[in-house]
Amino acid sequence: MTYEFVRSTERYKEWGFGKVLGIDGGVAQVEYFNGPLDEPLIGPLPVTALRQIALAPETRTYWYDQQAGVWRVGRVTDGEGRLISVRFPNGDDRVLPAKEVFDHANRFRGGVRTKT
């Protein structure tokens, strides 16, 4: 479950969705991304309160391009699991590790599918 997108059924559920950074003793540290200029919010949550989600196609995402030294904005083409397919401007399609893909957690607008 590490680095996969999740949504809480308990505390912090109003924050939308985040990513699991790690799990220790049944408690997950979940990172909530506000934007490229803000520090992420990190909250401890019981693993039992988390539901894995998939980012819906066309979800707006952010990725820090280390080579160029800039944040890039793209749209999800396939957002399930640990690899996320993202289309950037000019047809630049990439498959990125979920841990490198970010979206505004606190702007949840129904842009996810809960995995069953």
C-alpha positions in Angstrom: 0.0 0.0 0.0 3.0 2.3 0.4 2.8 5.3 -2.1 -0.6 4.3 -3.4 -3.4 6.8 -3.3 -5.9 6.4 -0.4 -8.9 8.1 1.1 -9.7 8.0 4.8 -13.1 6.9 6.2 -12.3 8.5 9.5 -10.1 11.5 10.5 -8.9 13.8 7.8 -11.6 12.6 5.3 -12.4 16.2 4.5 -8.8 16.5 3.2 -9.7 14.3 0.3 -7.1 11.8 -0.8 -3.4 11.3 0.0 -0.6 8.9 -0.3 0.7 6.4 2.2 4.3 7.1 3.1 4.8 4.2 5.4 3.1 1.9 7.8 4.2 1.0 11.3 2.1 -1.2 13.7 -1.2 -0.7 11.8 -0.8 3.1 11.6 -0.1 4.7 8.2 1.6 8.1 7.7 -0.5 9.7 4.9 0.7 12.7 3.0 -1.8 15.3 1.7 -0.5 17.6 -1.1 -1.7 21.2 -1.2 0.4 22.4 -4.1 3.9 22.8 -5.3 4.6 25.8 -3.2 3.2 24.4 0.1 4.6 21.9 2.5 2.5 18.7 2.4 0.3 17.8 5.4 1.1 14.5 7.0 -1.3 12.7 9.3 -1.2 9.3 11.1 -4.2 7.1 10.3 -5.1 3.5 11.2 -4.7 1.3 8.1 -8.2 0.0 8.7 -9.6 3.5 8.0 -8.0 3.7 4.6 -9.4 2.8 1.2 -7.2 2.6 -1.9 -8.4 4.7 -4.8 -7.5 5.1 -8.4 -7.1 8.6 -9.9 -9.8 9.1 -12.5 -8.8 9.8 -16.1 -8.3 13.6 -16.7 -7.4 14.2 -13.1 -5.0 17.2 -13.0 -1.7 16.2 -11.5 1.7 17.6 -10.7 5.2 16.1 -11.2 8.5 17.6 -10.3 10.8 17.2 -13.3 14.2 16.8 -11.7 16.0 17.2 -15.0 14.4 20.5 -15.8 14.1 21.6 -12.2 10.4 22.6 -12.6 7.0 21.4 -11.6 5.0 20.1 -14.6 1.2 19.9 -14.8 -0.5 17.0 -16.6 -3.6 14.9 -16.8 -4.0 11.3 -15.7 -4.6 8.7 -18.5 -4.4 5.7 -16.2 -4.3 6.2 -12.4 -4.4 2.9 -10.7 -1.7 1.2 -8.6 1.9 2.2 -8.2 2.4 3.4 -11.7 0.4 6.4 -13.0 0.2 7.3 -16.7 0.2 11.0 -17.2 -0.1 13.1 -20.4 1.8 16.4 -20.3 1.4 19.2 -22.9 2.6 18.5 -26.4 1.8 14.8 -26.2 4.5 14.0 -23.7 3.1 10.8 -22.2 4.9 9.3 -19.2 4.4 6.4 -16.8 5.5 7.6 -13.4 5.8 6.0 -10.0 2.8 7.1 -7.8 5.2 8.5 -5.2 6.2 11.1 -7.8 2.7 12.1 -8.8 0.7 14.7 -6.8 -2.8 16.2 -6.9 -4.5 18.7 -4.7 -5.8 16.5 -1.9 -8.0 19.2 -0.4 -9.8 19.9 -3.7 -11.5 16.5 -3.9 -14.3 16.8 -6.4 -15.2 13.2 -7.1 -12.2 12.7 -9.3 -11.4 9.2 -7.9 -12.8 5.7 -8.0 -12.7 3.7 -4.8 -11.2 0.3 -5.3 -13.2 -2.7 -4.0 
